[in-house]
Amino acid sequence: MTDERPTPAAAEPTPAEVDSVGEDVAAPLVEETVTHERLEVRRAPKYWNFMFLCAALAGIAITIITFSMPYDPATASYDRTTVYGFALLISVAIGFAIGAVVALLAERLTRRSARIVEVAHVTGKVTHPGGQR
């Protein structure tokens, strides 16, 4: 639904539009166009926040799990920090993906609470009489 109505407006000269001698200077003409539209307004989650939060939680969880397990250097095939590095790499990537899925689900839930609003978009054009600025 679009409704365009041009409304020219010319005002009386203000003190700023009077030259130093006191004579009136022609006021600029303002031509406005008002457009009415209907828009859908809804809240959307920040995807990066969800993805980084889940990746950080996965990193914290893998740190706790790795360093709380019993470790015997005599029988272990790999050093604890090597296992931690690989586990951290994998868990952060998985946490990042899980965060993206959670953000998508959150967006689907917020889409239900969308509302339609009517807005007026006003655009204006200033023209100076006689081509002066």
C-alpha positions in Angstrom: 0.0 0.0 0.0 1.8 3.1 -1.2 0.4 6.6 -1.1 2.6 9.4 -2.5 1.6 12.9 -1.8 3.9 15.8 -2.8 3.5 18.7 -0.4 5.4 21.9 -1.5 6.1 24.2 1.4 7.5 27.7 1.2 7.9 29.6 4.5 8.4 33.3 5.3 12.0 34.3 5.3 13.7 33.9 8.7 16.2 36.4 10.0 19.0 34.1 8.7 17.5 34.5 5.2 17.7 38.3 5.2 20.8 39.8 3.7 23.1 42.4 5.5 21.2 45.3 4.0 17.8 44.1 5.4 16.3 43.0 2.1 14.4 39.7 1.9 16.3 36.8 0.2 14.1 34.3 -1.6 13.4 31.3 0.7 14.2 27.8 -0.6 11.3 25.7 -1.6 10.9 22.3 0.1 9.1 19.5 -1.8 8.3 16.5 0.4 7.0 13.2 -0.7 5.3 10.9 1.9 5.1 7.2 1.2 3.1 4.9 3.5 4.2 1.3 3.8 3.4 -1.7 5.9 6.4 -3.5 7.4 6.9 -6.6 9.5 8.8 -5.9 12.7 10.3 -8.7 14.7 13.3 -9.4 16.9 16.2 -11.5 15.5 19.0 -13.1 17.4 22.6 -12.2 16.9 24.0 -15.4 15.3 27.7 -14.6 16.2 26.8 -14.2 19.9 25.2 -17.6 20.0 28.0 -19.3 18.1 30.8 -17.8 20.2 29.0 -18.5 23.4 28.4 -22.2 22.6 32.0 -22.5 21.4 33.3 -21.0 24.6 31.1 -23.3 26.7 32.4 -26.3 24.7 36.0 -25.2 25.3 35.4 -24.8 29.0 33.7 -28.2 29.2 36.6 -30.0 27.4 39.1 -28.3 29.6 37.4 -29.6 32.7 37.0 -33.1 31.2 40.5 -33.3 30.0 42.3 -32.2 33.1 40.0 -34.1 35.5 40.7 -37.5 34.0 43.4 -39.6 35.6 46.7 -39.4 33.7 49.7 -41.8 34.0 52.7 -40.6 31.8 54.2 -44.1 31.9 51.3 -45.8 30.2 49.9 -43.0 28.1 50.5 -42.9 24.3 50.0 -39.2 24.0 50.8 -36.3 26.3 47.9 -34.7 28.1 48.3 -31.3 26.3 48.3 -33.0 22.9 45.0 -34.7 23.8 43.7 -31.4 25.1 44.6 -29.6 21.9 42.9 -32.0 19.6 39.8 -32.3 21.9 39.6 -28.5 22.2 39.8 -28.1 18.4 37.1 -30.6 17.8 34.8 -29.4 20.6 35.0 -25.7 19.7 34.1 -26.5 16.1 31.1 -28.6 17.3 30.1 -25.9 19.8 30.2 -23.3 17.0 27.9 -25.4 14.9 25.5 -26.1 17.8 25.4 -22.3 18.5 24.4 -21.7 14.9 21.6 -24.3 15.2 20.4 -22.8 18.5 20.3 -19.3 16.9 18.3 -20.6 13.9 15.8 -22.2 16.3 15.6 -18.9 18.3 14.9 -17.0 15.1 12.0 -19.4 14.2 10.5 -18.9 17.7 10.7 -15.1 17.4 9.2 -15.1 14.0 5.9 -16.1 15.5 5.8 -12.8 17.6 6.2 -10.6 14.5 3.8 -7.7 14.1 2.8 -5.6 11.1 3.2 -1.8 11.5 2.5 1.1 9.1 5.3 3.6 8.6 5.5 6.9 6.7 8.7 7.4 4.7 9.3 11.1 4.1 11.7 12.3 1.5 12.4 15.9 0.7 14.1 18.0 -1.9 15.2 21.6 -1.4 15.2 23.8 -4.4 16.5 27.3 -4.4 14.7 29.9 -6.5 16.8 31.2 -9.4 19.3 28.4 -9.0 21.0 30.1 -6.0 22.2 28.2 -3.0 
